[in-house]
Amino acid sequence: MMLEWTICNKCGKILDNSQTACPSCGSEVEKVGMDYLRDYLNNFRFLVNTVNVFYDFSPSMERMEKTNLVSVVLDDFFKWFSYLGLGDDVITDNELEFINSLLNVNYTKDDILSLTDLKAGDEIPLSFVALHEIDLFGAKYDMTNINSCAQLYECYKFLGKFFITVDDELNDEVLELYTSYIRKLEEYMAENEIDTNPEIQPIDIPQSIEETEPEKTLDEYIEELNRLVGLEKVKKDVNSLINLVRIRKLRSDRGIKQPSMSLHLVFSGNPGTGKTTVARLLSKIYHAMGLLSKGHLIETDRSGLVGGYVGQTAIKTQEVIQSALGGILFIDEAYSLNQSSENDYGKEAIDTLLKAMEDNRDDFIVIVAGYPGLMDNFLNSNPGLESRFNKFIYFDDYDAEELYNIFMLMAGDANLKLDEAADEYIRQYCEKMYENRSKNFANARAVRNLFEEVLTAQANRLAPKTDISDDELNTLTYEDFLVDDNDI
């Protein structure tokens, strides 16, 4: 069905669909639908993403474990619409479509009934309080152009009006719920001296790294992949996959039928073996081949997908999925989604993810990553996972020579050289590191930790000197590498 409203272009009044002029001011009217409301909500979501960097300065968010403000806002909107919808004890088809379409979820009427908290009308939304706390923090730094709490209030009023008229009628009980709740928000704002009509200045939208990074050719991206230290088997497997995709695309462009193929991948191996780096390059390669419209990589883990209470997980997961469409979603330690505790919501995240993979199979790729054994258990736990993830790439541990080369690359990037004794020491250190590696060896991360320890040691050695030459600044000596062998 098509949800549509008639609104006045001048005063914004929502009118009966049959009206051709506004009875209040006589101005012209226009037809609007869900796209109009989604654009409105997306504008506000950009503001919330902007202030999300101050998340830690909201005391009210301390009880929310590793979430983000957008997820909290969307979850509160779900509660708001469900609360209004059940004001007459019935969720209609139009109301259900409104909720699912605006929030990009896929609830049933039974879901709404089971998830809705009828006490929501007695509480100020968590997002409302959190944004007010962040606004107070921002005011200390003259961020007066961002009054996010007041704008959330406007969203509640604006979107609520459309929701309660979605059936082309206005139930008196529902209108009373809407009016009394908006009044409650206004009382909160008055008590906290929040301006309900702020002069909002436009926000400068910074270009992302993805937008400013110059695009390379397909061959340049493949060459960058092949230049990575070690990973010979990975490079061979990825190049074979690229060749397979390349030929499939050629056949498709020529109208030749071919069997369907899943491009979703499983990366297994210890941490620090380059899984994220390869995934990022693969997203660029697929974009250059025309398989992905954007070619970006979104990294997440369990904390970015799973909510802390019923109803939040689907919204959080959808938020992450939406940000990854046109690119690759990389889920680290994906097996943690399949915890067996009774109150765990990981299964909801998996189900939401599987549906999105099916609905967006032409422009969305998921890579799940983690330790080999745990990843096998994860995939075997759900037939949907087994059928969609049938390509595996295993990342071996780096050997001693590769660990040494990684360290030297880090040193070169920092414009540092090693004297002869230091060079011999790091070679022996990497051999010992590899020989004594644990089952969950951290690979390049271990090298990175060592490199940072060496930089600290060099700084401590040079700092007491009064006259330091450029050569001394750019040279790591044997003395800088005298780390405790127990750390290996």
C-alpha positions in Angstrom: 0.0 0.0 0.0 1.1 3.6 -0.5 1.2 5.9 2.5 0.5 9.4 1.4 -0.5 12.7 3.0 -1.6 16.1 1.8 0.2 19.0 3.6 0.1 22.8 3.3 3.3 24.2 1.8 3.1 27.3 4.0 1.9 26.3 7.4 2.7 22.6 7.3 -0.8 21.5 8.4 -1.6 17.9 7.5 -4.9 17.8 5.6 -7.4 15.4 4.3 -6.1 13.8 1.1 -9.1 15.1 -0.8 -8.3 18.8 0.0 -6.7 21.0 -2.7 -6.2 24.1 -0.6 -5.3 24.7 3.1 -8.5 25.7 5.0 -6.4 27.5 7.6 -4.3 29.9 5.3 -5.6 29.2 1.8 -2.1 28.2 0.5 -1.3 25.5 -2.0 -1.0 21.9 -0.8 1.1 19.0 -2.0 1.2 15.2 -1.8 4.0 13.7 0.2 4.9 10.1 1.1 7.4 8.1 3.2 10.3 9.4 1.2 9.5 12.9 2.5 9.6 11.6 6.1 12.7 9.5 5.6 14.6 12.6 4.3 13.4 14.6 7.3 14.6 11.8 9.7 17.9 11.4 7.8 18.7 15.1 8.2 18.3 14.7 12.0 20.3 11.5 12.0 23.2 13.3 10.5 23.1 15.8 13.4 23.0 12.9 15.9 26.0 11.3 14.2 27.8 14.6 14.5 27.3 15.0 18.2 27.9 11.2 18.8 31.6 12.1 19.3 30.6 13.5 22.7 28.9 10.3 23.7 31.1 9.9 26.7 30.0 13.2 28.1 26.4 12.0 28.7 26.1 10.5 32.2 22.8 8.9 31.2 24.5 6.8 28.5 26.8 5.1 31.0 24.2 2.3 31.4 24.2 1.6 27.6 27.1 -0.7 26.8 29.0 0.3 23.7 26.1 1.6 21.7 25.7 4.9 19.7 23.3 7.8 19.9 21.6 7.0 16.6 20.6 3.6 17.7 19.1 5.0 20.9 17.2 7.7 19.0 15.7 5.1 16.6 14.8 2.8 19.4 13.0 5.7 21.2 11.1 6.5 18.0 10.0 2.9 17.8 8.7 3.1 21.4 7.0 6.4 20.5 5.1 5.2 17.5 4.2 1.8 19.1 2.9 3.7 22.1 0.7 5.9 20.0 -0.4 3.0 17.7 -1.6 1.0 20.7 -3.5 4.0 22.0 -6.7 2.5 20.6 -5.5 -1.1 21.3 -4.9 -1.9 17.7 -1.9 -1.7 15.3 -3.3 -1.1 11.8 -1.6 -2.2 8.6 -0.8 1.5 7.8 0.7 2.0 11.2 2.9 -1.1 10.9 4.0 -0.1 7.4 4.9 3.4 8.8 7.1 2.0 11.5 8.8 -0.5 9.3 9.3 1.9 6.4 10.6 4.9 8.4 12.8 2.9 10.8 13.9 0.3 8.1 12.8 -2.6 10.3 10.7 -5.7 9.6 8.3 -6.1 12.5 5.0 -8.0 12.6 2.0 -6.8 14.5 2.7 -9.5 17.1 6.2 -8.1 17.5 4.8 -4.6 18.2 2.4 -6.0 20.8 5.2 -8.0 22.5 7.9 -5.3 22.4 5.8 -2.2 23.2 6.2 -0.7 26.7 2.9 0.9 27.6 4.7 2.8 30.3 6.7 4.7 27.7 4.3 7.6 28.1 5.3 8.1 31.7 9.0 8.6 30.9 11.2 11.1 29.1 13.1 9.2 26.3 16.7 8.3 27.1 17.8 9.9 23.8 16.1 13.2 24.9 18.0 13.3 28.1 21.3 12.2 26.6 21.2 14.9 23.8 20.4 17.5 26.4 23.4 16.5 28.4 25.6 16.6 25.3 24.2 20.1 24.4 25.2 21.3 27.9 28.7 20.0 27.4 28.9 21.6 23.9 27.7 25.0 25.3 30.9 25.2 27.3 32.8 25.3 24.0 30.5 27.7 22.2 28.7 25.0 20.2 25.5 27.1 20.3 24.6 26.2 16.7 23.8 22.6 17.7 20.7 22.4 19.9 20.1 18.7 19.3 17.6 18.2 22.1 15.3 20.9 20.7 15.6 19.4 17.3 14.7 15.9 18.7 11.6 17.6 20.2 10.7 18.9 16.8 11.1 15.4 15.3 8.7 14.0 17.9 6.1 16.6 17.1 6.5 16.4 13.3 6.7 12.6 12.8 4.1 12.0 15.5 1.6 14.1 13.6 2.0 12.1 10.5 1.8 8.8 12.4 -1.5 9.5 14.1 -3.0 10.5 10.8 -1.7 7.6 8.8 -5.2 6.0 8.6 -6.8 9.3 7.3 -8.6 9.6 10.6 -7.8 11.0 14.0 -8.8 8.9 17.0 -9.5 11.1 20.0 -7.8 8.8 22.5 -4.6 8.7 20.4 -4.7 12.4 19.9 -4.9 12.8 23.7 -1.8 10.5 24.1 0.1 12.5 21.5 -0.9 15.9 23.1 -0.1 14.9 26.7 3.2 13.4 25.8 4.4 16.4 23.8 3.3 18.5 26.7 5.5 16.4 29.0 8.5 17.0 26.7 7.7 20.7 26.8 7.6 20.7 30.6 11.0 18.9 30.7 12.4 21.6 28.3 11.0 24.4 30.4 12.4 23.0 33.6 15.8 22.7 32.0 15.6 26.0 30.2 15.9 24.5 26.7 15.0 26.8 23.9 12.1 25.2 22.0 12.6 27.6 19.0 16.4 27.8 18.6 18.0 29.5 15.6 19.7 26.5 14.1 22.7 27.3 11.9 23.7 24.9 9.1 26.3 22.4 10.0 29.4 22.0 7.8 29.5 18.4 6.5 33.1 17.3 6.5 34.2 15.1 3.6 35.0 11.6 4.7 38.3 9.9 4.0 36.6 7.6 1.6 35.3 10.7 -0.4 38.7 12.5 -0.5 40.9 9.5 -1.2 41.7 9.4 -5.0 40.4 6.3 -6.7 42.9 3.9 -8.3 42.5 1.6 -11.2 41.6 -2.1 -10.7 45.2 -3.1 -11.5 46.6 -0.6 -9.0 44.4 -2.1 -6.2 45.4 -5.6 -7.2 49.1 -4.6 -7.2 48.6 -3.0 -3.7 47.2 -6.4 -2.5 50.1 -8.3 -3.9 52.6 -6.0 -2.3 51.4 -6.9 1.2 54.0 -8.6 3.4 53.6 -12.4 3.4 50.0 -13.7 3.1 51.0 -15.7 0.0 48.2 -18.2 0.2 45.7 -15.4 1.0 46.9 -13.4 -2.0 46.5 -16.5 -4.2 43.0 -17.2 -3.0 41.9 -13.6 -3.3 43.4 -13.3 -6.8 41.5 -16.5 -7.8 38.3 -15.0 -6.4 38.9 -11.8 -8.3 39.4 -13.8 -11.5 36.3 -15.8 -11.0 34.2 -12.6 -10.4 35.8 -10.9 -13.4 34.8 -13.8 -15.7 31.3 -14.0 -14.2 30.8 -10.3 -14.9 32.1 -10.7 -18.5 29.6 -13.5 -19.0 26.8 -11.5 -17.5 27.6 -8.4 -19.6 27.3 -10.6 -22.7 24.0 -12.0 -21.6 25.2 -15.5 -20.8 23.3 -17.3 -18.1 25.2 -18.6 -15.1 24.5 -20.1 -11.7 24.1 -17.8 -8.7 27.2 -17.3 -6.5 27.6 -15.9 -3.0 30.4 -13.3 -2.6 30.1 -13.3 1.2 33.4 -14.5 2.8 34.8 -16.1 6.0 38.2 -14.8 7.1 39.7 -17.1 9.7 43.0 -16.8 11.5 44.7 -15.2 14.4 44.6 -11.4 15.1 47.0 -9.1 13.3 47.2 -11.2 10.2 45.9 -8.5 7.8 42.2 -9.6 7.6 40.9 -6.0 7.8 43.5 -4.7 5.4 42.6 -7.4 2.8 38.9 -6.7 3.3 39.4 -3.0 2.7 41.3 -3.7 -0.5 38.7 -6.2 -1.7 36.0 -3.5 -1.2 38.0 -1.2 -3.5 38.6 -3.9 -6.0 35.0 -4.9 -6.3 34.0 -1.2 -6.7 36.6 -0.8 -9.5 35.0 -3.9 -11.1 31.6 -2.4 -10.9 30.2 -4.9 -8.4 29.8 -2.5 -5.5 28.4 1.0 -6.0 30.5 2.7 -3.3 33.4 0.3 -2.4 33.7 1.3 1.3 34.3 -0.9 4.3 32.3 -0.7 7.5 33.9 -2.5 10.5 31.9 -3.7 13.5 31.6 -6.4 16.1 29.0 -7.7 18.5 28.8 -4.4 20.4 27.9 -2.5 17.3 25.0 -4.9 16.4 23.5 -6.2 19.6 21.4 -4.1 21.9 21.0 -4.4 25.7 17.2 -5.0 25.7 14.4 -6.3 23.6 13.7 -4.4 20.4 17.0 -2.5 20.2 19.1 -5.1 18.4 17.1 -5.1 15.1 17.4 -1.3 14.9 21.1 -1.2 15.8 21.8 -3.9 13.2 19.8 -2.2 10.5 21.6 1.1 11.2 25.0 -0.6 10.6 23.7 -2.5 7.5 22.4 0.8 6.0 25.8 2.4 6.5 27.5 -0.5 4.7 25.2 -0.8 1.6 27.2 -0.4 -1.6 30.3 -1.8 0.2 31.5 -4.5 2.6 30.4 -5.0 6.1 33.3 -6.6 8.1 32.2 -8.3 11.4 35.1 -9.2 13.6 34.8 -12.0 16.1 31.4 -12.8 14.5 31.1 -16.0 16.5 30.3 -13.9 19.6 26.9 -13.2 18.0 26.0 -16.9 18.7 26.1 -16.9 22.5 23.9 -19.4 24.2 22.7 -17.4 27.1 18.9 -17.3 27.5 18.7 -13.5 27.4 21.1 -12.9 24.5 19.9 -11.0 21.5 22.7 -12.1 19.1 20.3 -14.4 17.2 18.1 -11.3 16.4 21.2 -9.6 14.9 22.0 -12.7 12.8 18.4 -13.0 11.5 18.4 -9.3 10.6 21.7 -9.7 8.9 20.6 -12.7 6.8 17.5 -10.9 5.6 19.6 -7.9 4.5 22.0 -10.1 2.7 19.1 -11.6 0.7 17.4 -8.3 0.1 20.6 -6.5 -1.0 22.5 -9.3 -2.6 23.4 -7.2 -5.7 25.2 -4.4 -3.8 26.2 -5.7 -0.3 28.9 -8.1 0.8 29.5 -9.4 4.4 32.8 -10.7 5.6 32.8 -12.5 9.0 36.1 -13.0 10.7 37.5 -14.7 13.8 39.5 -17.7 15.1 39.1 -20.8 12.9 37.5 -23.3 15.3 35.1 -20.7 16.7 34.1 -19.6 13.2 33.3 -23.2 12.2 31.0 -23.5 15.2 29.3 -20.2 14.4 28.6 -21.2 10.8 27.3 -24.6 11.8 24.9 -23.1 14.2 22.5 -21.7 11.6 21.6 -23.2 8.1 21.2 -19.7 6.7 24.8 -18.9 7.7 26.1 -22.1 6.1 24.3 -21.5 2.8 25.5 -17.9 2.5 29.1 -18.2 3.7 30.7 -20.9 1.5 34.0 -19.2 0.6 36.8 -19.4 3.2 40.1 -17.7 3.3 42.6 -18.7 6.0 45.2 -16.3 7.2 48.4 -18.1 8.5 50.6 -16.6 11.1 53.5 -14.5 9.8 56.8 -16.3 9.9 60.0 -14.8 11.4 61.2 -13.2 8.2 57.7 -11.6 7.6 57.6 -10.3 11.2 61.0 -8.7 10.6 59.8 -7.1 7.3 56.7 -5.7 9.0 58.9 -4.1 11.7 61.2 -2.6 9.0 58.2 -1.2 7.1 57.0 0.5 10.3 60.4 1.9 10.9 60.7 3.1 7.3 57.3 4.8 7.5 58.5 6.7 10.5 61.8 7.7 8.8 63.8 5.6 11.1 66.8 3.3 10.4 68.5 0.7 12.6 72.2 0.4 13.4 73.9 -2.9 12.7 73.6 -4.3 16.2 69.9 -3.3 16.4 69.2 -4.9 13.1 70.7 -8.2 14.2 68.8 -8.0 17.5 65.4 -7.5 15.9 66.1 -10.5 13.5 66.8 -12.8 16.4 63.9 -11.3 18.4 61.4 -12.1 15.5 62.7 -15.6 15.2 62.2 -16.2 18.9 58.8 -14.5 18.8 57.7 -16.8 16.1 59.1 -20.0 17.6 57.5 -19.3 21.0 54.2 -17.9 19.7 51.0 -18.9 21.5 47.9 -20.4 20.0 46.4 -17.0 19.7 49.5 -15.2 18.6 48.9 -11.5 17.8 51.2 -11.3 14.7 51.5 -7.8 13.4 49.9 -6.4 16.5 52.7 -7.9 18.5 55.2 -6.2 16.2 53.3 -2.9 16.5 53.5 -3.2 20.3 57.2 -3.9 20.1 57.8 -0.9 17.8 56.0 1.4 20.2 58.1 0.1 23.1 61.3 0.7 21.1 60.2 4.3 20.3 59.6 4.9 24.0 63.0 3.5 24.8 64.7 5.7 22.2 62.9 8.8 23.6 64.0 8.0 27.1 67.6 7.5 25.9 67.7 10.8 24.0 65.7 13.1 26.2 68.4 13.8 28.8 70.8 15.0 26.0 71.1 18.7 25.4 72.4 18.5 21.8 70.6 15.9 19.6 71.6 15.4 16.0 69.2 14.5 13.2 71.1 11.2 12.8 70.4 10.4 16.4 66.7 11.2 16.0 66.4 9.0 13.0 68.4 6.0 14.3 67.3 3.1 16.6 70.2 1.5 18.4 70.8 -1.9 20.1 70.1 -0.2 23.5 66.6 0.7 22.4 65.7 -3.0 21.8 66.7 -4.4 25.2 63.1 -5.6 26.0 62.3 -8.2 28.5 62.4 -11.7 26.8 59.4 -12.6 29.0 57.3 -10.3 26.8 57.9 -12.4 23.7 
